[in-house]
Amino acid sequence: MLSLSSLLPFLSPLVGGALIGLAIAILLLLNGRVAGISGVLAGLTQAEPGERAWSGVFLAGLLAGGVLARVVCRAAARAATAFAA
């Protein structure tokens, strides 16, 4: 019988990949651009204000997502440790 703990190593990357794909599709539909990091970084150096704005927000979201994931993972690890004790 399958349990959640046996599926978690496969489910987490699958959900993460689906979220990345969804974000890229939304960016392509709304902005007409593909979410390539080199292009986003180049957008920060271009003189067009609109290009600079969305590139900055996109990169800020990447950084904020990383910080949020670190906080959530630490909290989950503490909770699992406390539960097991």
Phi and psi restraints in degrees (value plus and minus 20) as a CYANA .aco file:
   2 LEU   PHI    -102.9   -62.9
   2 LEU   PSI     117.0   157.0
   3 SER   PHI    -136.3   -96.3
   3 SER   PSI     146.9   186.9
   4 LEU   PHI     -82.7   -42.7
   4 LEU   PSI     -57.5   -17.5
   5 SER   PHI     -86.6   -46.6
   5 SER   PSI     -49.2    -9.2
   6 SER   PHI     -99.7   -59.7
   6 SER   PSI     -44.3    -4.3
   7 LEU   PHI    -107.4   -67.4
   7 LEU   PSI     -42.9    -2.9
   8 LEU   PHI     -77.0   -37.0
   8 LEU   PSI     -61.8   -21.8
   9 PRO   PHI     -80.9   -40.9
   9 PRO   PSI     -44.8    -4.8
  10 PHE   PHI    -116.6   -76.6
  10 PHE   PSI     -51.8   -11.8
  11 LEU   PHI     -93.2   -53.2
  11 LEU   PSI     -60.6   -20.6
  12 SER   PHI     -80.5   -40.5
  12 SER   PSI     -71.3   -31.3
  13 PRO   PHI     -85.0   -45.0
  13 PRO   PSI     -52.5   -12.5
  14 LEU   PHI     -85.6   -45.6
  14 LEU   PSI     -66.0   -26.0
  15 VAL   PHI     -86.1   -46.1
  15 VAL   PSI     -61.8   -21.8
  16 GLY   PHI     -81.1   -41.1
  16 GLY   PSI     -63.5   -23.5
  17 GLY   PHI     -84.2   -44.2
  17 GLY   PSI     -58.7   -18.7
  18 ALA   PHI     -85.2   -45.2
  18 ALA   PSI     -59.0   -19.0
  19 LEU   PHI     -86.3   -46.3
  19 LEU   PSI     -60.3   -20.3
  20 ILE   PHI     -83.4   -43.4
  20 ILE   PSI     -65.4   -25.4
  21 GLY   PHI     -80.9   -40.9
  21 GLY   PSI     -60.3   -20.3
  22 LEU   PHI     -84.2   -44.2
  22 LEU   PSI     -63.3   -23.3
  23 ALA   PHI     -83.0   -43.0
  23 ALA   PSI     -61.5   -21.5
  24 ILE   PHI     -86.3   -46.3
  24 ILE   PSI     -60.7   -20.7
  25 ALA   PHI     -84.5   -44.5
  25 ALA   PSI     -60.9   -20.9
  26 ILE   PHI     -84.8   -44.8
  26 ILE   PSI     -63.8   -23.8
  27 LEU   PHI     -81.1   -41.1
  27 LEU   PSI     -62.2   -22.2
  28 LEU   PHI     -84.5   -44.5
  28 LEU   PSI     -63.0   -23.0
  29 LEU   PHI     -89.0   -49.0
  29 LEU   PSI     -62.3   -22.3
  30 LEU   PHI    -104.2   -64.2
  30 LEU   PSI     -51.1   -11.1
  31 ASN   PHI    -138.2   -98.2
  31 ASN   PSI     -31.1     8.9
  32 GLY   PHI      51.5    91.5
  32 GLY   PSI       2.0    42.0
  33 ARG   PHI    -147.0  -107.0
  33 ARG   PSI     132.2   172.2
  34 VAL   PHI    -113.4   -73.4
  34 VAL   PSI     124.5   164.5
  35 ALA   PHI    -103.3   -63.3
  35 ALA   PSI      42.2    82.2
  36 GLY   PHI    -109.4   -69.4
  36 GLY   PSI     109.7   149.7
  37 ILE   PHI     -82.0   -42.0
  37 ILE   PSI     -58.4   -18.4
  38 SER   PHI     -83.4   -43.4
  38 SER   PSI     -59.3   -19.3
  39 GLY   PHI     -88.8   -48.8
  39 GLY   PSI     -57.2   -17.2
  40 VAL   PHI     -86.3   -46.3
  40 VAL   PSI     -64.2   -24.2
  41 LEU   PHI     -83.8   -43.8
  41 LEU   PSI     -58.3   -18.3
  42 ALA   PHI     -83.8   -43.8
  42 ALA   PSI     -52.9   -12.9
  43 GLY   PHI     -84.0   -44.0
  43 GLY   PSI     -46.3    -6.3
  44 LEU   PHI     -91.9   -51.9
  44 LEU   PSI     -46.3    -6.3
  45 THR   PHI    -113.8   -73.8
  45 THR   PSI     -28.9    11.1
  46 GLN   PHI     -96.7   -56.7
  46 GLN   PSI     136.5   176.5
  47 ALA   PHI     -99.9   -59.9
  47 ALA   PSI     -34.4     5.6
  48 GLU   PHI     -93.2   -53.2
  48 GLU   PSI     101.8   141.8
  49 PRO   PHI     -81.6   -41.6
  49 PRO   PSI     -58.2   -18.2
  50 GLY   PHI     -84.6   -44.6
  50 GLY   PSI     -57.2   -17.2
  51 GLU   PHI     -86.7   -46.7
  51 GLU   PSI     -62.3   -22.3
  52 ARG   PHI     -86.1   -46.1
  52 ARG   PSI     -57.8   -17.8
  53 ALA   PHI     -85.4   -45.4
  53 ALA   PSI     -72.1   -32.1
  54 TRP   PHI     -89.2   -49.2
  54 TRP   PSI     -52.2   -12.2
  55 SER   PHI     -85.6   -45.6
  55 SER   PSI     -61.6   -21.6
  56 GLY   PHI     -84.5   -44.5
  56 GLY   PSI     -61.9   -21.9
  57 VAL   PHI     -85.9   -45.9
  57 VAL   PSI     -60.8   -20.8
  58 PHE   PHI     -81.5   -41.5
  58 PHE   PSI     -67.7   -27.7
  59 LEU   PHI     -86.7   -46.7
  59 LEU   PSI     -57.3   -17.3
  60 ALA   PHI     -82.7   -42.7
  60 ALA   PSI     -58.8   -18.8
  61 GLY   PHI     -85.1   -45.1
  61 GLY   PSI     -58.2   -18.2
  62 LEU   PHI     -82.3   -42.3
  62 LEU   PSI     -65.3   -25.3
  63 LEU   PHI     -86.6   -46.6
  63 LEU   PSI     -64.0   -24.0
  64 ALA   PHI     -83.4   -43.4
  64 ALA   PSI     -58.0   -18.0
  65 GLY   PHI     -83.1   -43.1
  65 GLY   PSI     -59.8   -19.8
  66 GLY   PHI     -84.7   -44.7
  66 GLY   PSI     -62.8   -22.8
  67 VAL   PHI     -84.9   -44.9
  67 VAL   PSI     -64.2   -24.2
  68 LEU   PHI     -82.0   -42.0
  68 LEU   PSI     -62.7   -22.7
  69 ALA   PHI     -82.4   -42.4
  69 ALA   PSI     -59.4   -19.4
  70 ARG   PHI     -84.7   -44.7
  70 ARG   PSI     -63.7   -23.7
  71 VAL   PHI     -84.2   -44.2
  71 VAL   PSI     -65.6   -25.6
  72 VAL   PHI     -84.9   -44.9
  72 VAL   PSI     -62.7   -22.7
  73 CYS   PHI     -85.6   -45.6
  73 CYS   PSI     -59.4   -19.4
  74 ARG   PHI     -84.3   -44.3
  74 ARG   PSI     -64.1   -24.1
  75 ALA   PHI     -82.5   -42.5
  75 ALA   PSI     -61.0   -21.0
  76 ALA   PHI     -85.9   -45.9
  76 ALA   PSI     -59.5   -19.5
  77 ALA   PHI     -85.4   -45.4
  77 ALA   PSI     -61.3   -21.3
  78 ARG   PHI     -83.4   -43.4
  78 ARG   PSI     -62.5   -22.5
  79 ALA   PHI     -85.3   -45.3
  79 ALA   PSI     -60.1   -20.1
  80 ALA   PHI     -86.6   -46.6
  80 ALA   PSI     -59.0   -19.0
  81 THR   PHI     -86.2   -46.2
  81 THR   PSI     -63.0   -23.0
  82 ALA   PHI     -86.0   -46.0
  82 ALA   PSI     -57.3   -17.3
  83 PHE   PHI     -88.1   -48.1
  83 PHE   PSI     -57.8   -17.8
  84 ALA   PHI     -93.4   -53.4
  84 ALA   PSI     -44.3    -4.3
